[in-house]
Amino acid sequence: MSDLTRVSSKELVRNFGSLSDRALSEPVAITRNGRDRLVLLSVEEYARLKRRDRRVHDVADLSDAALDLVERSEMDPRHDHLDSLLVDWTP
């Protein structure tokens, strides 16, 4: 988040009009005690992010048939190079 414009919460209160206008074109980080706390962004950007939001499902909730399909599935070989991105990955 280093590319965000950062303002203190006090500055937001003093300059709400201009900062809310700025947030229409770029997100604005609101800080408190020097730490990022909130992000002010346009409704359009929020809607775009929500459309990209993905639902997470617990594997325990999958049916046996769905689990069987997952177990038998095969990745398209064109994506084999992506395995290298997971070599040192930890959750």
PDB file of N, CA, C and O in Angstrom:
ATOM      1  N   MET A   1       0.808  -1.189   0.000  1.00  0.00           N
ATOM      2  CA  MET A   1       0.000   0.000   0.000  1.00  0.00           C
ATOM      3  C   MET A   1       0.856   1.260   0.000  1.00  0.00           C
ATOM      4  O   MET A   1       0.383   2.317   0.417  1.00  0.00           O
ATOM      5  N   SER A   2       2.058   1.179  -0.440  1.00  0.00           N
ATOM      6  CA  SER A   2       2.947   2.325  -0.380  1.00  0.00           C
ATOM      7  C   SER A   2       2.600   3.391  -1.404  1.00  0.00           C
ATOM      8  O   SER A   2       3.061   4.524  -1.272  1.00  0.00           O
ATOM      9  N   ASP A   3       1.804   3.075  -2.421  1.00  0.00           N
ATOM     10  CA  ASP A   3       1.481   4.048  -3.448  1.00  0.00           C
ATOM     11  C   ASP A   3       0.259   4.897  -3.108  1.00  0.00           C
ATOM     12  O   ASP A   3      -0.151   5.731  -3.916  1.00  0.00           O
ATOM     13  N   LEU A   4      -0.327   4.703  -1.935  1.00  0.00           N
ATOM     14  CA  LEU A   4      -1.500   5.464  -1.529  1.00  0.00           C
ATOM     15  C   LEU A   4      -1.114   6.845  -1.021  1.00  0.00           C
ATOM     16  O   LEU A   4      -0.051   7.028  -0.429  1.00  0.00           O
ATOM     17  N   THR A   5      -1.990   7.809  -1.259  1.00  0.00           N
ATOM     18  CA  THR A   5      -1.877   9.097  -0.585  1.00  0.00           C
ATOM     19  C   THR A   5      -2.302   8.858   0.852  1.00  0.00           C
ATOM     20  O   THR A   5      -3.338   8.240   1.096  1.00  0.00           O
ATOM     21  N   ARG A   6      -1.517   9.339   1.804  1.00  0.00           N
ATOM     22  CA  ARG A   6      -1.816   9.122   3.217  1.00  0.00           C
ATOM     23  C   ARG A   6      -2.102  10.455   3.895  1.00  0.00           C
ATOM     24  O   ARG A   6      -1.382  11.434   3.704  1.00  0.00           O
ATOM     25  N   VAL A   7      -3.164  10.474   4.688  1.00  0.00           N
ATOM     26  CA  VAL A   7      -3.506  11.663   5.467  1.00  0.00           C
ATOM     27  C   VAL A   7      -3.936  11.216   6.855  1.00  0.00           C
ATOM     28  O   VAL A   7      -4.460  10.117   7.039  1.00  0.00           O
ATOM     29  N   SER A   8      -3.705  12.084   7.821  1.00  0.00           N
ATOM     30  CA  SER A   8      -4.144  11.770   9.187  1.00  0.00           C
ATOM     31  C   SER A   8      -5.646  11.956   9.282  1.00  0.00           C
ATOM     32  O   SER A   8      -6.255  12.630   8.451  1.00  0.00           O
ATOM     33  N   SER A   9      -6.232  11.358  10.294  1.00  0.00           N
ATOM     34  CA  SER A   9      -7.676  11.515  10.493  1.00  0.00           C
ATOM     35  C   SER A   9      -8.025  12.982  10.753  1.00  0.00           C
ATOM     36  O   SER A   9      -9.098  13.436  10.355  1.00  0.00           O
ATOM     37  N   LYS A  10      -7.147  13.722  11.408  1.00  0.00           N
ATOM     38  CA  LYS A  10      -7.379  15.150  11.639  1.00  0.00           C
ATOM     39  C   LYS A  10      -7.401  15.905  10.317  1.00  0.00           C
ATOM     40  O   LYS A  10      -8.246  16.772  10.095  1.00  0.00           O
ATOM     41  N   GLU A  11      -6.457  15.559   9.440  1.00  0.00           N
ATOM     42  CA  GLU A  11      -6.415  16.215   8.125  1.00  0.00           C
ATOM     43  C   GLU A  11      -7.663  15.872   7.315  1.00  0.00           C
ATOM     44  O   GLU A  11      -8.172  16.716   6.578  1.00  0.00           O
ATOM     45  N   LEU A  12      -8.156  14.653   7.444  1.00  0.00           N
ATOM     46  CA  LEU A  12      -9.380  14.263   6.748  1.00  0.00           C
ATOM     47  C   LEU A  12     -10.549  15.138   7.197  1.00  0.00           C
ATOM     48  O   LEU A  12     -11.333  15.606   6.372  1.00  0.00           O
ATOM     49  N   VAL A  13     -10.662  15.356   8.505  1.00  0.00           N
ATOM     50  CA  VAL A  13     -11.750  16.181   9.029  1.00  0.00           C
ATOM     51  C   VAL A  13     -11.628  17.616   8.501  1.00  0.00           C
ATOM     52  O   VAL A  13     -12.623  18.212   8.091  1.00  0.00           O
ATOM     53  N   ARG A  14     -10.418  18.164   8.511  1.00  0.00           N
ATOM     54  CA  ARG A  14     -10.197  19.549   8.059  1.00  0.00           C
ATOM     55  C   ARG A  14     -10.414  19.713   6.562  1.00  0.00           C
ATOM     56  O   ARG A  14     -10.891  20.756   6.114  1.00  0.00           O
ATOM     57  N   ASN A  15     -10.069  18.696   5.787  1.00  0.00           N
ATOM     58  CA  ASN A  15     -10.085  18.819   4.324  1.00  0.00           C
ATOM     59  C   ASN A  15     -10.971  17.774   3.663  1.00  0.00           C
ATOM     60  O   ASN A  15     -10.648  17.280   2.583  1.00  0.00           O
ATOM     61  N   PHE A  16     -12.081  17.436   4.299  1.00  0.00           N
ATOM     62  CA  PHE A  16     -12.920  16.357   3.791  1.00  0.00           C
ATOM     63  C   PHE A  16     -13.346  16.579   2.342  1.00  0.00           C
ATOM     64  O   PHE A  16     -13.301  15.642   1.545  1.00  0.00           O
ATOM     65  N   GLY A  17     -13.751  17.771   1.989  1.00  0.00           N
ATOM     66  CA  GLY A  17     -14.226  18.046   0.635  1.00  0.00           C
ATOM     67  C   GLY A  17     -13.194  17.722  -0.432  1.00  0.00           C
ATOM     68  O   GLY A  17     -13.478  16.992  -1.382  1.00  0.00           O
ATOM     69  N   SER A  18     -11.993  18.269  -0.273  1.00  0.00           N
ATOM     70  CA  SER A  18     -10.961  18.034  -1.294  1.00  0.00           C
ATOM     71  C   SER A  18     -10.462  16.590  -1.273  1.00  0.00           C
ATOM     72  O   SER A  18     -10.163  16.020  -2.323  1.00  0.00           O
ATOM     73  N   LEU A  19     -10.371  15.997  -0.078  1.00  0.00           N
ATOM     74  CA  LEU A  19      -9.903  14.603  -0.004  1.00  0.00           C
ATOM     75  C   LEU A  19     -10.948  13.629  -0.534  1.00  0.00           C
ATOM     76  O   LEU A  19     -10.595  12.622  -1.148  1.00  0.00           O
ATOM     77  N   SER A  20     -12.227  13.912  -0.307  1.00  0.00           N
ATOM     78  CA  SER A  20     -13.258  13.035  -0.867  1.00  0.00           C
ATOM     79  C   SER A  20     -13.286  13.162  -2.387  1.00  0.00           C
ATOM     80  O   SER A  20     -13.536  12.179  -3.086  1.00  0.00           O
ATOM     81  N   ASP A  21     -13.032  14.367  -2.905  1.00  0.00           N
ATOM     82  CA  ASP A  21     -12.919  14.529  -4.366  1.00  0.00           C
ATOM     83  C   ASP A  21     -11.721  13.744  -4.895  1.00  0.00           C
ATOM     84  O   ASP A  21     -11.803  13.098  -5.940  1.00  0.00           O
ATOM     85  N   ARG A  22     -10.620  13.805  -4.170  1.00  0.00           N
ATOM     86  CA  ARG A  22      -9.422  13.069  -4.594  1.00  0.00           C
ATOM     87  C   ARG A  22      -9.683  11.559  -4.615  1.00  0.00           C
ATOM     88  O   ARG A  22      -9.199  10.849  -5.497  1.00  0.00           O
ATOM     89  N   ALA A  23     -10.448  11.080  -3.638  1.00  0.00           N
ATOM     90  CA  ALA A  23     -10.748   9.647  -3.540  1.00  0.00           C
ATOM     91  C   ALA A  23     -11.604   9.162  -4.706  1.00  0.00           C
ATOM     92  O   ALA A  23     -11.706   7.956  -4.928  1.00  0.00           O
ATOM     93  N   LEU A  24     -12.213  10.064  -5.446  1.00  0.00           N
ATOM     94  CA  LEU A  24     -12.959   9.661  -6.641  1.00  0.00           C
ATOM     95  C   LEU A  24     -12.030   9.141  -7.730  1.00  0.00           C
ATOM     96  O   LEU A  24     -12.442   8.349  -8.577  1.00  0.00           O
ATOM     97  N   SER A  25     -10.765   9.590  -7.707  1.00  0.00           N
ATOM     98  CA  SER A  25      -9.824   9.152  -8.739  1.00  0.00           C
ATOM     99  C   SER A  25      -8.723   8.237  -8.214  1.00  0.00           C
ATOM    100  O   SER A  25      -8.086   7.523  -8.989  1.00  0.00           O
ATOM    101  N   GLU A  26      -8.495   8.255  -6.893  1.00  0.00           N
ATOM    102  CA  GLU A  26      -7.480   7.379  -6.306  1.00  0.00           C
ATOM    103  C   GLU A  26      -7.793   7.146  -4.833  1.00  0.00           C
ATOM    104  O   GLU A  26      -8.291   8.048  -4.160  1.00  0.00           O
ATOM    105  N   PRO A  27      -7.508   5.955  -4.324  1.00  0.00           N
ATOM    106  CA  PRO A  27      -7.758   5.687  -2.907  1.00  0.00           C
ATOM    107  C   PRO A  27      -6.895   6.586  -2.019  1.00  0.00           C
ATOM    108  O   PRO A  27      -5.766   6.930  -2.371  1.00  0.00           O
ATOM    109  N   VAL A  28      -7.440   6.955  -0.878  1.00  0.00           N
ATOM    110  CA  VAL A  28      -6.732   7.784   0.095  1.00  0.00           C
ATOM    111  C   VAL A  28      -6.697   7.011   1.418  1.00  0.00           C
ATOM    112  O   VAL A  28      -7.739   6.644   1.960  1.00  0.00           O
ATOM    113  N   ALA A  29      -5.494   6.771   1.924  1.00  0.00           N
ATOM    114  CA  ALA A  29      -5.348   6.066   3.202  1.00  0.00           C
ATOM    115  C   ALA A  29      -5.490   7.073   4.343  1.00  0.00           C
ATOM    116  O   ALA A  29      -4.893   8.149   4.317  1.00  0.00           O
ATOM    117  N   ILE A  30      -6.283   6.707   5.332  1.00  0.00           N
ATOM    118  CA  ILE A  30      -6.471   7.535   6.513  1.00  0.00           C
ATOM    119  C   ILE A  30      -5.666   6.887   7.642  1.00  0.00           C
ATOM    120  O   ILE A  30      -5.826   5.703   7.936  1.00  0.00           O
ATOM    121  N   THR A  31      -4.811   7.675   8.259  1.00  0.00           N
ATOM    122  CA  THR A  31      -3.945   7.144   9.307  1.00  0.00           C
ATOM    123  C   THR A  31      -4.381   7.642  10.681  1.00  0.00           C
ATOM    124  O   THR A  31      -5.028   8.680  10.823  1.00  0.00           O
ATOM    125  N   ARG A  32      -4.004   6.869  11.667  1.00  0.00           N
ATOM    126  CA  ARG A  32      -4.200   7.264  13.062  1.00  0.00           C
ATOM    127  C   ARG A  32      -2.939   6.851  13.800  1.00  0.00           C
ATOM    128  O   ARG A  32      -2.517   5.696  13.739  1.00  0.00           O
ATOM    129  N   ASN A  33      -2.354   7.790  14.483  1.00  0.00           N
ATOM    130  CA  ASN A  33      -1.077   7.556  15.178  1.00  0.00           C
ATOM    131  C   ASN A  33      -0.023   7.012  14.220  1.00  0.00           C
ATOM    132  O   ASN A  33       0.787   6.163  14.591  1.00  0.00           O
ATOM    133  N   GLY A  34      -0.041   7.507  12.990  1.00  0.00           N
ATOM    134  CA  GLY A  34       0.961   7.118  12.001  1.00  0.00           C
ATOM    135  C   GLY A  34       0.751   5.772  11.345  1.00  0.00           C
ATOM    136  O   GLY A  34       1.578   5.338  10.543  1.00  0.00           O
ATOM    137  N   ARG A  35      -0.343   5.102  11.671  1.00  0.00           N
ATOM    138  CA  ARG A  35      -0.607   3.773  11.099  1.00  0.00           C
ATOM    139  C   ARG A  35      -1.832   3.817  10.192  1.00  0.00           C
ATOM    140  O   ARG A  35      -2.827   4.471  10.503  1.00  0.00           O
ATOM    141  N   ASP A  36      -1.744   3.109   9.066  1.00  0.00           N
ATOM    142  CA  ASP A  36      -2.894   3.016   8.170  1.00  0.00           C
ATOM    143  C   ASP A  36      -4.070   2.421   8.925  1.00  0.00           C
ATOM    144  O   ASP A  36      -3.933   1.419   9.627  1.00  0.00           O
ATOM    145  N   ARG A  37      -5.227   3.054   8.772  1.00  0.00           N
ATOM    146  CA  ARG A  37      -6.400   2.602   9.509  1.00  0.00           C
ATOM    147  C   ARG A  37      -7.592   2.350   8.594  1.00  0.00           C
ATOM    148  O   ARG A  37      -8.294   1.352   8.752  1.00  0.00           O
ATOM    149  N   LEU A  38      -7.822   3.240   7.645  1.00  0.00           N
ATOM    150  CA  LEU A  38      -8.957   3.157   6.731  1.00  0.00           C
ATOM    151  C   LEU A  38      -8.515   3.574   5.334  1.00  0.00           C
ATOM    152  O   LEU A  38      -7.460   4.183   5.158  1.00  0.00           O
ATOM    153  N   VAL A  39      -9.336   3.239   4.348  1.00  0.00           N
ATOM    154  CA  VAL A  39      -9.096   3.715   2.994  1.00  0.00           C
ATOM    155  C   VAL A  39     -10.391   4.326   2.480  1.00  0.00           C
ATOM    156  O   VAL A  39     -11.453   3.705   2.526  1.00  0.00           O
ATOM    157  N   LEU A  40     -10.282   5.545   1.994  1.00  0.00           N
ATOM    158  CA  LEU A  40     -11.411   6.240   1.393  1.00  0.00           C
ATOM    159  C   LEU A  40     -11.324   6.029  -0.109  1.00  0.00           C
ATOM    160  O   LEU A  40     -10.311   6.351  -0.729  1.00  0.00           O
ATOM    161  N   LEU A  41     -12.395   5.484  -0.699  1.00  0.00           N
ATOM    162  CA  LEU A  41     -12.383   5.243  -2.139  1.00  0.00           C
ATOM    163  C   LEU A  41     -13.765   5.470  -2.725  1.00  0.00           C
ATOM    164  O   LEU A  41     -14.761   5.534  -2.004  1.00  0.00           O
ATOM    165  N   SER A  42     -13.809   5.591  -4.039  1.00  0.00           N
ATOM    166  CA  SER A  42     -15.071   5.878  -4.716  1.00  0.00           C
ATOM    167  C   SER A  42     -16.010   4.679  -4.664  1.00  0.00           C
ATOM    168  O   SER A  42     -15.580   3.538  -4.490  1.00  0.00           O
ATOM    169  N   VAL A  43     -17.287   4.959  -4.817  1.00  0.00           N
ATOM    170  CA  VAL A  43     -18.290   3.898  -4.844  1.00  0.00           C
ATOM    171  C   VAL A  43     -18.010   2.962  -6.024  1.00  0.00           C
ATOM    172  O   VAL A  43     -18.181   1.748  -5.909  1.00  0.00           O
ATOM    173  N   GLU A  44     -17.585   3.522  -7.146  1.00  0.00           N
ATOM    174  CA  GLU A  44     -17.286   2.693  -8.318  1.00  0.00           C
ATOM    175  C   GLU A  44     -16.148   1.714  -8.032  1.00  0.00           C
ATOM    176  O   GLU A  44     -16.217   0.544  -8.409  1.00  0.00           O
ATOM    177  N   GLU A  45     -15.112   2.199  -7.369  1.00  0.00           N
ATOM    178  CA  GLU A  45     -13.987   1.318  -7.042  1.00  0.00           C
ATOM    179  C   GLU A  45     -14.409   0.253  -6.043  1.00  0.00           C
ATOM    180  O   GLU A  45     -14.009  -0.906  -6.159  1.00  0.00           O
ATOM    181  N   TYR A  46     -15.215   0.642  -5.061  1.00  0.00           N
ATOM    182  CA  TYR A  46     -15.720  -0.327  -4.088  1.00  0.00           C
ATOM    183  C   TYR A  46     -16.542  -1.407  -4.787  1.00  0.00           C
ATOM    184  O   TYR A  46     -16.385  -2.593  -4.498  1.00  0.00           O
ATOM    185  N   ALA A  47     -17.420  -0.998  -5.706  1.00  0.00           N
ATOM    186  CA  ALA A  47     -18.250  -1.960  -6.443  1.00  0.00           C
ATOM    187  C   ALA A  47     -17.378  -2.889  -7.279  1.00  0.00           C
ATOM    188  O   ALA A  47     -17.649  -4.087  -7.363  1.00  0.00           O
ATOM    189  N   ARG A  48     -16.320  -2.337  -7.905  1.00  0.00           N
ATOM    190  CA  ARG A  48     -15.402  -3.173  -8.693  1.00  0.00           C
ATOM    191  C   ARG A  48     -14.733  -4.219  -7.811  1.00  0.00           C
ATOM    192  O   ARG A  48     -14.630  -5.386  -8.191  1.00  0.00           O
ATOM    193  N   LEU A  49     -14.285  -3.805  -6.652  1.00  0.00           N
ATOM    194  CA  LEU A  49     -13.634  -4.746  -5.739  1.00  0.00           C
ATOM    195  C   LEU A  49     -14.611  -5.808  -5.245  1.00  0.00           C
ATOM    196  O   LEU A  49     -14.244  -6.977  -5.124  1.00  0.00           O
ATOM    197  N   LYS A  50     -15.832  -5.420  -4.962  1.00  0.00           N
ATOM    198  CA  LYS A  50     -16.830  -6.386  -4.500  1.00  0.00           C
ATOM    199  C   LYS A  50     -17.162  -7.408  -5.589  1.00  0.00           C
ATOM    200  O   LYS A  50     -17.411  -8.576  -5.292  1.00  0.00           O
ATOM    201  N   ARG A  51     -17.165  -6.972  -6.842  1.00  0.00           N
ATOM    202  CA  ARG A  51     -17.416  -7.922  -7.936  1.00  0.00           C
ATOM    203  C   ARG A  51     -16.311  -8.966  -8.008  1.00  0.00           C
ATOM    204  O   ARG A  51     -16.554 -10.107  -8.401  1.00  0.00           O
ATOM    205  N   ARG A  52     -15.103  -8.578  -7.631  1.00  0.00           N
ATOM    206  CA  ARG A  52     -13.968  -9.502  -7.665  1.00  0.00           C
ATOM    207  C   ARG A  52     -13.900 -10.381  -6.428  1.00  0.00           C
ATOM    208  O   ARG A  52     -13.152 -11.358  -6.395  1.00  0.00           O
ATOM    209  N   ASP A  53     -14.670 -10.040  -5.426  1.00  0.00           N
ATOM    210  CA  ASP A  53     -14.692 -10.790  -4.169  1.00  0.00           C
ATOM    211  C   ASP A  53     -15.047 -12.243  -4.459  1.00  0.00           C
ATOM    212  O   ASP A  53     -15.968 -12.532  -5.223  1.00  0.00           O
ATOM    213  N   ARG A  54     -14.322 -13.125  -3.854  1.00  0.00           N
ATOM    214  CA  ARG A  54     -14.569 -14.548  -4.076  1.00  0.00           C
ATOM    215  C   ARG A  54     -15.122 -15.176  -2.818  1.00  0.00           C
ATOM    216  O   ARG A  54     -14.760 -14.811  -1.699  1.00  0.00           O
ATOM    217  N   ARG A  55     -15.987 -16.106  -3.026  1.00  0.00           N
ATOM    218  CA  ARG A  55     -16.549 -16.831  -1.891  1.00  0.00           C
ATOM    219  C   ARG A  55     -15.618 -17.973  -1.516  1.00  0.00           C
ATOM    220  O   ARG A  55     -15.050 -18.634  -2.385  1.00  0.00           O
ATOM    221  N   VAL A  56     -15.469 -18.195  -0.243  1.00  0.00           N
ATOM    222  CA  VAL A  56     -14.626 -19.269   0.257  1.00  0.00           C
ATOM    223  C   VAL A  56     -15.532 -20.362   0.801  1.00  0.00           C
ATOM    224  O   VAL A  56     -16.478 -20.088   1.539  1.00  0.00           O
ATOM    225  N   HIS A  57     -15.237 -21.599   0.432  1.00  0.00           N
ATOM    226  CA  HIS A  57     -16.022 -22.731   0.890  1.00  0.00           C
ATOM    227  C   HIS A  57     -15.123 -23.677   1.673  1.00  0.00           C
ATOM    228  O   HIS A  57     -13.957 -23.866   1.327  1.00  0.00           O
ATOM    229  N   ASP A  58     -15.653 -24.254   2.700  1.00  0.00           N
ATOM    230  CA  ASP A  58     -14.930 -25.227   3.501  1.00  0.00           C
ATOM    231  C   ASP A  58     -14.992 -26.574   2.788  1.00  0.00           C
ATOM    232  O   ASP A  58     -16.065 -27.019   2.379  1.00  0.00           O
ATOM    233  N   VAL A  59     -13.852 -27.210   2.644  1.00  0.00           N
ATOM    234  CA  VAL A  59     -13.791 -28.514   1.975  1.00  0.00           C
ATOM    235  C   VAL A  59     -14.722 -29.516   2.662  1.00  0.00           C
ATOM    236  O   VAL A  59     -15.282 -30.397   2.010  1.00  0.00           O
ATOM    237  N   ALA A  60     -14.880 -29.379   3.961  1.00  0.00           N
ATOM    238  CA  ALA A  60     -15.748 -30.307   4.695  1.00  0.00           C
ATOM    239  C   ALA A  60     -17.203 -30.217   4.247  1.00  0.00           C
ATOM    240  O   ALA A  60     -17.982 -31.145   4.467  1.00  0.00           O
ATOM    241  N   ASP A  61     -17.567 -29.104   3.620  1.00  0.00           N
ATOM    242  CA  ASP A  61     -18.942 -28.922   3.164  1.00  0.00           C
ATOM    243  C   ASP A  61     -19.191 -29.485   1.766  1.00  0.00           C
ATOM    244  O   ASP A  61     -20.332 -29.510   1.306  1.00  0.00           O
ATOM    245  N   LEU A  62     -18.135 -29.936   1.086  1.00  0.00           N
ATOM    246  CA  LEU A  62     -18.299 -30.482  -0.265  1.00  0.00           C
ATOM    247  C   LEU A  62     -18.910 -31.883  -0.214  1.00  0.00           C
ATOM    248  O   LEU A  62     -18.643 -32.671   0.693  1.00  0.00           O
ATOM    249  N   SER A  63     -19.726 -32.159  -1.207  1.00  0.00           N
ATOM    250  CA  SER A  63     -20.309 -33.499  -1.300  1.00  0.00           C
ATOM    251  C   SER A  63     -19.236 -34.487  -1.745  1.00  0.00           C
ATOM    252  O   SER A  63     -18.192 -34.088  -2.261  1.00  0.00           O
ATOM    253  N   ASP A  64     -19.494 -35.760  -1.546  1.00  0.00           N
ATOM    254  CA  ASP A  64     -18.553 -36.789  -1.992  1.00  0.00           C
ATOM    255  C   ASP A  64     -18.365 -36.727  -3.500  1.00  0.00           C
ATOM    256  O   ASP A  64     -17.256 -36.923  -3.998  1.00  0.00           O
ATOM    257  N   ALA A  65     -19.438 -36.457  -4.226  1.00  0.00           N
ATOM    258  CA  ALA A  65     -19.345 -36.362  -5.688  1.00  0.00           C
ATOM    259  C   ALA A  65     -18.445 -35.198  -6.102  1.00  0.00           C
ATOM    260  O   ALA A  65     -17.641 -35.329  -7.024  1.00  0.00           O
ATOM    261  N   ALA A  66     -18.580 -34.065  -5.422  1.00  0.00           N
ATOM    262  CA  ALA A  66     -17.742 -32.910  -5.742  1.00  0.00           C
ATOM    263  C   ALA A  66     -16.283 -33.200  -5.414  1.00  0.00           C
ATOM    264  O   ALA A  66     -15.394 -32.855  -6.192  1.00  0.00           O
ATOM    265  N   LEU A  67     -16.028 -33.830  -4.271  1.00  0.00           N
ATOM    266  CA  LEU A  67     -14.653 -34.196  -3.902  1.00  0.00           C
ATOM    267  C   LEU A  67     -14.051 -35.150  -4.921  1.00  0.00           C
ATOM    268  O   LEU A  67     -12.877 -35.028  -5.271  1.00  0.00           O
ATOM    269  N   ASP A  68     -14.850 -36.100  -5.398  1.00  0.00           N
ATOM    270  CA  ASP A  68     -14.375 -37.046  -6.402  1.00  0.00           C
ATOM    271  C   ASP A  68     -13.982 -36.317  -7.682  1.00  0.00           C
ATOM    272  O   ASP A  68     -12.961 -36.636  -8.291  1.00  0.00           O
ATOM    273  N   LEU A  69     -14.792 -35.336  -8.092  1.00  0.00           N
ATOM    274  CA  LEU A  69     -14.462 -34.557  -9.289  1.00  0.00           C
ATOM    275  C   LEU A  69     -13.161 -33.789  -9.118  1.00  0.00           C
ATOM    276  O   LEU A  69     -12.349 -33.721 -10.040  1.00  0.00           O
ATOM    277  N   VAL A  70     -12.964 -33.212  -7.941  1.00  0.00           N
ATOM    278  CA  VAL A  70     -11.726 -32.476  -7.672  1.00  0.00           C
ATOM    279  C   VAL A  70     -10.530 -33.423  -7.720  1.00  0.00           C
ATOM    280  O   VAL A  70      -9.501 -33.099  -8.313  1.00  0.00           O
ATOM    281  N   GLU A  71     -10.664 -34.581  -7.104  1.00  0.00           N
ATOM    282  CA  GLU A  71      -9.562 -35.544  -7.069  1.00  0.00           C
ATOM    283  C   GLU A  71      -9.195 -36.040  -8.465  1.00  0.00           C
ATOM    284  O   GLU A  71      -8.026 -36.317  -8.734  1.00  0.00           O
ATOM    285  N   ARG A  72     -10.167 -36.154  -9.343  1.00  0.00           N
ATOM    286  CA  ARG A  72      -9.899 -36.661 -10.694  1.00  0.00           C
ATOM    287  C   ARG A  72      -9.529 -35.571 -11.683  1.00  0.00           C
ATOM    288  O   ARG A  72      -9.166 -35.866 -12.821  1.00  0.00           O
ATOM    289  N   SER A  73      -9.617 -34.308 -11.260  1.00  0.00           N
ATOM    290  CA  SER A  73      -9.334 -33.212 -12.194  1.00  0.00           C
ATOM    291  C   SER A  73      -7.832 -33.118 -12.489  1.00  0.00           C
ATOM    292  O   SER A  73      -6.994 -33.547 -11.695  1.00  0.00           O
ATOM    293  N   GLU A  74      -7.524 -32.548 -13.647  1.00  0.00           N
ATOM    294  CA  GLU A  74      -6.127 -32.353 -14.048  1.00  0.00           C
ATOM    295  C   GLU A  74      -5.952 -30.921 -14.523  1.00  0.00           C
ATOM    296  O   GLU A  74      -6.809 -30.369 -15.214  1.00  0.00           O
ATOM    297  N   MET A  75      -4.838 -30.337 -14.144  1.00  0.00           N
ATOM    298  CA  MET A  75      -4.535 -28.969 -14.547  1.00  0.00           C
ATOM    299  C   MET A  75      -4.077 -28.964 -16.003  1.00  0.00           C
ATOM    300  O   MET A  75      -3.367 -29.867 -16.446  1.00  0.00           O
ATOM    301  N   ASP A  76      -4.484 -27.956 -16.725  1.00  0.00           N
ATOM    302  CA  ASP A  76      -4.028 -27.772 -18.095  1.00  0.00           C
ATOM    303  C   ASP A  76      -2.509 -27.593 -18.060  1.00  0.00           C
ATOM    304  O   ASP A  76      -2.020 -26.755 -17.304  1.00  0.00           O
ATOM    305  N   PRO A  77      -1.757 -28.346 -18.846  1.00  0.00           N
ATOM    306  CA  PRO A  77      -0.284 -28.267 -18.818  1.00  0.00           C
ATOM    307  C   PRO A  77       0.265 -26.868 -19.100  1.00  0.00           C
ATOM    308  O   PRO A  77       1.407 -26.573 -18.748  1.00  0.00           O
ATOM    309  N   ARG A  78      -0.526 -26.013 -19.723  1.00  0.00           N
ATOM    310  CA  ARG A  78      -0.055 -24.645 -19.988  1.00  0.00           C
ATOM    311  C   ARG A  78       0.154 -23.865 -18.695  1.00  0.00           C
ATOM    312  O   ARG A  78       0.777 -22.804 -18.708  1.00  0.00           O
ATOM    313  N   HIS A  79      -0.361 -24.379 -17.582  1.00  0.00           N
ATOM    314  CA  HIS A  79      -0.222 -23.685 -16.306  1.00  0.00           C
ATOM    315  C   HIS A  79       0.831 -24.314 -15.395  1.00  0.00           C
ATOM    316  O   HIS A  79       0.953 -23.922 -14.234  1.00  0.00           O
ATOM    317  N   ASP A  80       1.581 -25.267 -15.897  1.00  0.00           N
ATOM    318  CA  ASP A  80       2.605 -25.938 -15.083  1.00  0.00           C
ATOM    319  C   ASP A  80       3.616 -24.959 -14.486  1.00  0.00           C
ATOM    320  O   ASP A  80       4.118 -25.183 -13.384  1.00  0.00           O
ATOM    321  N   HIS A  81       3.910 -23.896 -15.192  1.00  0.00           N
ATOM    322  CA  HIS A  81       4.896 -22.922 -14.701  1.00  0.00           C
ATOM    323  C   HIS A  81       4.448 -22.250 -13.401  1.00  0.00           C
ATOM    324  O   HIS A  81       5.279 -21.706 -12.674  1.00  0.00           O
ATOM    325  N   LEU A  82       3.172 -22.278 -13.105  1.00  0.00           N
ATOM    326  CA  LEU A  82       2.673 -21.642 -11.878  1.00  0.00           C
ATOM    327  C   LEU A  82       3.076 -22.406 -10.620  1.00  0.00           C
ATOM    328  O   LEU A  82       3.095 -21.839  -9.528  1.00  0.00           O
ATOM    329  N   ASP A  83       3.398 -23.690 -10.769  1.00  0.00           N
ATOM    330  CA  ASP A  83       3.823 -24.482  -9.608  1.00  0.00           C
ATOM    331  C   ASP A  83       5.035 -23.867  -8.927  1.00  0.00           C
ATOM    332  O   ASP A  83       5.183 -23.969  -7.710  1.00  0.00           O
ATOM    333  N   SER A  84       5.908 -23.225  -9.709  1.00  0.00           N
ATOM    334  CA  SER A  84       7.116 -22.642  -9.130  1.00  0.00           C
ATOM    335  C   SER A  84       6.784 -21.507  -8.162  1.00  0.00           C
ATOM    336  O   SER A  84       7.598 -21.185  -7.295  1.00  0.00           O
ATOM    337  N   LEU A  85       5.615 -20.900  -8.292  1.00  0.00           N
ATOM    338  CA  LEU A  85       5.224 -19.831  -7.382  1.00  0.00           C
ATOM    339  C   LEU A  85       4.879 -20.345  -5.989  1.00  0.00           C
ATOM    340  O   LEU A  85       4.827 -19.572  -5.033  1.00  0.00           O
ATOM    341  N   LEU A  86       4.644 -21.642  -5.876  1.00  0.00           N
ATOM    342  CA  LEU A  86       4.236 -22.235  -4.598  1.00  0.00           C
ATOM    343  C   LEU A  86       5.353 -22.925  -3.858  1.00  0.00           C
ATOM    344  O   LEU A  86       5.126 -23.477  -2.781  1.00  0.00           O
ATOM    345  N   VAL A  87       6.543 -22.911  -4.398  1.00  0.00           N
ATOM    346  CA  VAL A  87       7.648 -23.680  -3.818  1.00  0.00           C
ATOM    347  C   VAL A  87       7.870 -23.356  -2.340  1.00  0.00           C
ATOM    348  O   VAL A  87       7.936 -24.276  -1.525  1.00  0.00           O
ATOM    349  N   ASP A  88       7.985 -22.093  -1.974  1.00  0.00           N
ATOM    350  CA  ASP A  88       8.253 -21.723  -0.587  1.00  0.00           C
ATOM    351  C   ASP A  88       7.044 -21.098   0.093  1.00  0.00           C
ATOM    352  O   ASP A  88       7.192 -20.457   1.134  1.00  0.00           O
ATOM    353  N   TRP A  89       5.863 -21.268  -0.465  1.00  0.00           N
ATOM    354  CA  TRP A  89       4.668 -20.644   0.062  1.00  0.00           C
ATOM    355  C   TRP A  89       4.186 -21.332   1.325  1.00  0.00           C
ATOM    356  O   TRP A  89       4.147 -22.559   1.414  1.00  0.00           O
ATOM    357  N   THR A  90       3.821 -20.514   2.296  1.00  0.00           N
ATOM    358  CA  THR A  90       3.191 -21.036   3.514  1.00  0.00           C
ATOM    359  C   THR A  90       1.982 -20.167   3.818  1.00  0.00           C
ATOM    360  O   THR A  90       2.028 -18.954   3.610  1.00  0.00           O
ATOM    361  N   PRO A  91       0.908 -20.761   4.302  1.00  0.00           N
ATOM    362  CA  PRO A  91      -0.300 -19.956   4.600  1.00  0.00           C
ATOM    363  C   PRO A  91      -0.114 -19.083   5.822  1.00  0.00           C
ATOM    364  O   PRO A  91      -1.028 -18.352   6.204  1.00  0.00           O
TER     365      PRO A  91
END
